[in-house]
Amino acid sequence: MTARLAPRPDLELVAGYHSARVDAAVRLNVNESPYPPPAGFREALADELASVELNRYPDRAARRLRSAIGELHGVEMEQVLATKGSNEALQALCLAYGGRGRVAAVFEPTYALHSHIARITGTGVAVGERSTDFSLDATEVRRVLEEARPALTLLCSPNNPTGAADSPETVADVVAQAPGLVVVDEAYAQFSPWSALPLVSRNAGVVVTRTYSKTWSLAAARLGYLVAAPEVVADIEQVLLPYHLDALTQAAGLVALRFADEMEERVKLLVAERERLVASLSAMPLTVWPSDANFILFRPLDEHGDPEEAGRALWRALVERSVLVRDCSSWPRLAGCLRVTVGTPAENDAFLDALAEVVS
């Protein structure tokens, strides 16, 4: 019998990225849109799919979709690359510009897949620390950039899982100092007061990634994209697999853009619900962080016990009441923290009722 082949040695200590699979009536743990696509979307999508030749390979360049996204953001098609979720865009960036002997810089706590994707592509990771309020610290940023000389500096704005967006001045300062590409992950940009997209046209060293999974109600389709200088897009195309984006996903992305007005109305509703949640959480014995995204980070007050266990206990108590949030209590730098996605008003009420019952 042939012995099992071991994976690459450098993957042995790399943990996967998972969220808990728990049955619950209210699921507020993975930052999806709580709403299905708008009325008329399915019919419009069916019409679009009727013209798809399923026996033929899709348009490898996804020209129609890229042109439509470019029109949305006021950029040329050549500045847009559509991918299977924004995570594929991040992976492609690491494949094109990272690898052996190169480094990606991250500032923790932040989106766990930034460092995870870098490591599985053989890219070194330089870790900087955020301030106690989870904002970027200018001195720490300068230290990491000067010492590591990263090929990729990965920012998440609004930052997941902490919620706040970096200021335009902060991001511009990072761009001015970074020796390589600055990648701004804007998975939650529609909920934020500003976007780094205008920086792309002024600086070829800036890349912005986006997703259809949040405001566009298409998490199931796995569609994302990046906006960058044309030469950066061309470089990244070299590392993508042929026909990586299927025709059905391309069609869904095109149709979704026809409903931009409806999506913007949903953003307004979710922002209003977010502020209601923040106000309600702040009135409870919790530490609550401000958010520019569609989620909120919070932690139970437990001055004398184990904060990690307090957070875990709160998570379990909510699950017992059929409410599922994200348990971040054991994550580095986030001891005791939980993260709740902003849901529908009814879902948010159920969450607040369950939480009030537990913490009281």
C-alpha positions in Angstrom: 0.0 0.0 0.0 1.3 3.4 -1.0 1.8 5.8 2.0 -0.4 8.9 1.9 1.4 11.8 0.3 1.8 14.6 2.8 0.9 18.2 1.8 3.6 20.8 1.4 5.5 21.2 4.7 4.7 24.9 4.9 1.0 24.1 4.9 1.1 21.9 8.0 0.6 24.8 10.4 -1.9 26.7 8.3 -5.5 26.3 9.7 -8.4 26.5 7.3 -11.0 29.3 7.3 -14.4 28.2 8.6 -17.6 29.5 10.2 -19.8 27.4 12.5 -22.5 25.3 10.8 -25.3 25.5 13.4 -29.0 25.3 12.8 -30.7 28.5 13.9 -33.8 30.4 13.1 -31.9 33.7 12.9 -28.5 33.5 11.1 -26.4 36.6 11.5 -22.9 35.2 11.3 -21.5 35.5 7.8 -22.3 39.1 6.7 -24.6 38.1 3.8 -27.4 40.4 2.6 -30.5 39.4 4.6 -32.6 40.1 1.6 -33.0 38.0 -1.6 -32.5 39.7 -5.0 -35.2 42.3 -5.8 -38.5 41.5 -7.5 -37.9 41.0 -11.2 -34.4 39.8 -10.8 -35.1 36.1 -11.3 -37.2 36.8 -14.4 -34.5 39.0 -15.8 -31.8 36.4 -15.1 -33.9 33.7 -16.7 -34.1 35.8 -19.9 -30.3 36.4 -19.8 -29.6 32.7 -19.3 -31.8 31.8 -22.2 -29.2 33.1 -24.5 -26.3 31.2 -22.8 -24.9 28.3 -24.9 -24.3 25.8 -22.2 -22.3 23.5 -24.5 -19.8 26.3 -25.2 -17.1 27.7 -23.0 -17.9 31.2 -21.5 -16.3 34.4 -22.6 -12.9 34.0 -21.1 -12.4 37.7 -20.7 -15.9 38.4 -19.4 -16.0 41.5 -21.5 -19.7 42.4 -21.1 -19.5 42.1 -17.3 -16.2 43.9 -17.0 -17.5 46.7 -19.2 -20.7 47.1 -17.1 -18.7 47.2 -13.9 -16.4 49.7 -15.4 -19.3 51.9 -16.4 -20.6 51.6 -12.8 -17.4 53.0 -11.5 -16.4 55.3 -14.3 -13.3 53.3 -15.4 -12.3 51.4 -18.5 -13.0 47.7 -19.0 -9.2 47.1 -19.0 -9.1 48.3 -15.4 -11.6 45.7 -14.2 -11.1 42.0 -13.5 -14.0 39.8 -12.6 -13.3 36.8 -10.3 -15.0 34.0 -8.4 -15.6 36.1 -5.3 -13.2 38.8 -4.1 -11.2 36.0 -2.5 -10.1 34.8 -5.9 -9.0 38.3 -6.7 -6.9 38.4 -3.5 -5.4 34.9 -4.4 -4.6 36.0 -7.9 -2.8 39.1 -6.6 -0.7 37.0 -4.3 0.0 34.5 -7.2 1.1 37.4 -9.5 3.0 39.6 -7.1 3.8 37.4 -4.1 5.4 34.0 -3.8 8.8 32.8 -2.5 11.0 35.6 -1.3 8.2 38.2 -1.3 6.1 39.5 1.6 2.5 40.7 2.1 1.9 43.0 5.0 -1.3 42.8 7.1 -2.4 44.7 10.2 -4.2 42.6 12.8 -6.9 42.1 13.7 -8.2 42.0 10.2 -9.8 39.7 7.6 -8.2 36.3 8.4 -8.1 35.3 4.7 -5.6 38.0 3.9 -2.8 36.2 5.7 -4.2 32.8 4.9 -4.3 33.3 1.2 -0.8 34.8 1.3 0.6 31.8 3.1 -1.0 29.2 0.8 0.5 31.0 -2.2 4.0 30.7 -0.6 4.1 34.4 0.2 5.6 35.6 3.5 3.5 37.5 5.9 4.6 40.6 7.9 2.2 41.3 10.7 1.6 44.8 12.2 -0.5 45.6 15.1 -3.5 47.9 15.1 -4.1 50.4 17.9 -6.2 49.5 20.9 -9.3 51.0 19.1 -8.4 48.9 16.0 -7.4 51.8 13.9 -4.2 51.8 11.8 -1.3 53.2 13.8 0.9 55.4 11.6 4.1 54.6 13.4 3.4 50.9 13.2 2.6 51.1 9.6 5.8 52.9 8.9 7.8 50.3 10.8 6.3 47.3 8.9 6.7 48.9 5.5 10.3 49.9 6.2 11.4 46.6 7.7 9.5 44.2 5.5 9.4 46.1 2.2 6.2 44.2 1.2 5.3 43.5 -2.4 1.7 43.7 -1.2 0.2 45.8 1.6 -3.3 44.4 2.4 -5.8 46.8 3.9 -9.5 46.0 4.7 -11.7 49.1 4.8 -14.2 48.8 6.4 -12.1 46.4 8.4 -13.5 42.9 9.1 -14.2 41.9 11.8 -13.8 45.2 13.7 -16.1 47.3 11.5 -14.5 50.8 11.0 -13.3 52.2 7.7 -9.8 53.7 7.5 -9.8 57.4 6.8 -8.9 58.7 3.3 -5.9 60.4 4.8 -4.7 57.2 6.5 -5.0 55.1 3.2 -3.3 57.9 1.2 -0.5 57.9 3.7 0.0 54.1 3.4 -0.1 54.4 -0.4 2.6 57.1 -0.3 4.9 54.9 1.8 4.3 51.4 0.5 7.1 50.0 -1.8 4.7 47.7 -3.7 1.0 47.4 -4.4 -1.6 48.6 -1.8 -4.7 46.4 -2.0 -7.8 47.9 -0.4 -10.4 45.2 0.3 -13.7 46.9 0.0 -16.1 44.0 0.6 -18.3 46.4 2.6 -17.7 49.6 0.7 -21.3 50.3 0.0 -22.0 50.8 3.7 -18.9 53.1 4.2 -18.8 56.9 4.0 -16.0 56.7 1.4 -14.2 54.5 -1.1 -10.6 54.2 -2.3 -11.6 53.8 -5.9 -10.7 57.3 -6.9 -7.1 56.5 -5.8 -6.8 53.8 -8.5 -6.9 56.4 -11.4 -4.3 58.5 -9.6 -1.9 55.8 -8.6 -1.0 52.6 -10.4 0.1 51.1 -7.1 -3.5 50.9 -5.7 -5.9 48.0 -6.2 -9.5 47.9 -4.9 -11.4 44.6 -4.5 -15.1 44.3 -4.3 -17.8 41.6 -3.9 -21.3 40.9 -5.0 -22.0 38.9 -1.8 -23.1 41.7 0.4 -25.3 44.4 -1.1 -26.0 42.7 -4.4 -27.6 39.7 -2.7 -25.5 37.2 -4.7 -23.5 35.4 -2.1 -24.5 32.1 -3.7 -23.1 33.1 -7.1 -19.6 33.8 -5.8 -18.7 36.8 -7.8 -16.2 39.5 -7.1 -13.9 41.9 -9.0 -11.0 44.2 -8.7 -10.2 47.6 -10.1 -6.6 48.5 -10.9 -4.3 49.9 -13.5 -4.6 48.1 -16.9 -1.1 46.7 -16.6 -1.9 45.3 -13.2 -5.0 43.6 -14.5 -3.0 42.2 -17.4 -0.4 40.8 -15.0 -3.1 39.1 -12.9 -4.8 37.5 -15.9 -1.6 35.5 -16.4 -2.2 33.5 -13.2 -5.9 32.8 -13.6 -7.1 29.4 -14.8 -8.7 29.4 -18.3 -12.5 30.1 -18.2 -12.3 30.6 -14.4 -15.6 32.6 -14.4 -18.6 30.6 -15.8 -21.2 32.0 -18.0 -24.0 31.7 -15.4 -22.1 33.8 -12.9 -21.3 36.4 -15.5 -25.0 36.6 -16.4 -26.0 37.0 -12.8 -23.5 39.8 -12.4 -24.7 41.6 -15.5 -28.4 41.4 -14.4 -27.7 42.6 -10.9 -26.3 45.8 -12.2 -29.7 46.7 -13.7 -31.0 46.8 -10.1 -28.5 49.3 -8.8 -31.2 51.7 -7.5 -33.0 49.0 -5.5 -29.6 47.9 -4.1 -28.9 51.4 -2.9 -32.2 51.6 -1.1 -31.3 48.4 0.7 -28.0 49.8 1.8 -29.9 52.8 3.3 -32.2 50.4 5.2 -29.3 48.3 6.5 -27.3 51.4 7.6 -30.4 52.6 9.5 -30.7 49.2 11.1 -27.0 49.1 11.9 -27.3 52.4 13.8 -30.4 51.1 15.7 -28.4 48.0 16.7 -25.4 50.0 17.8 -27.7 52.2 20.0 -29.4 49.2 21.5 -26.2 47.3 22.1 -24.6 50.4 23.7 -27.4 50.5 26.3 -26.4 46.9 27.5 -23.4 45.9 29.6 -21.3 45.4 26.5 -18.3 47.0 24.8 -19.4 48.0 21.3 -17.2 49.2 18.5 -18.4 51.7 15.9 -19.1 50.2 12.4 -19.1 51.4 8.8 -20.0 48.0 7.5 -23.0 45.7 7.7 -21.9 44.1 11.0 -21.0 45.1 14.5 -18.3 43.8 16.9 -19.1 43.6 20.6 -17.9 42.0 23.8 -19.6 41.2 27.1 -18.3 43.2 30.1 -16.5 40.7 32.4 -13.8 42.5 34.4 -12.9 39.7 36.7 -13.4 36.5 34.7 -11.9 35.0 31.5 -13.0 37.2 28.6 -12.7 34.4 26.1 -15.0 32.1 28.1 -17.4 35.0 28.7 -17.7 35.6 24.9 -18.0 31.8 24.3 -20.7 31.5 26.9 -22.7 34.4 25.4 -22.4 32.8 22.0 -23.7 29.5 23.3 -26.6 31.2 25.1 -27.6 32.9 21.9 -27.5 29.6 19.9 -29.8 28.1 22.6 -32.2 30.8 21.7 -31.8 30.0 18.0 -29.7 33.1 17.2 -26.4 32.5 15.5 -23.7 35.2 15.4 -20.0 34.9 14.7 -17.9 33.7 17.6 -14.6 35.6 17.5 -13.9 35.1 21.2 -10.8 32.9 20.7 -9.3 34.9 17.8 -6.0 36.7 18.5 -6.5 40.2 19.8 -10.3 39.7 20.0 -10.7 37.8 23.3 -14.4 37.6 24.2 -15.6 39.3 21.0 -18.7 38.4 19.0 -19.7 39.8 15.6 -23.3 40.2 14.5 -24.4 40.8 10.9 -27.1 43.4 10.4 -30.2 41.5 9.4 -33.8 42.4 8.6 -35.7 44.4 11.3 -37.4 41.2 12.5 -34.1 39.3 12.7 -32.5 42.2 14.5 -35.3 42.3 17.0 -35.0 38.6 17.7 -31.3 39.0 18.2 -31.7 42.0 20.6 -34.5 40.2 22.6 -32.3 37.1 23.0 -29.2 39.2 23.9 -31.1 41.3 26.4 -32.5 38.1 28.0 -28.9 36.7 28.4 -27.0 39.8 29.5 -29.6 41.0 32.0 
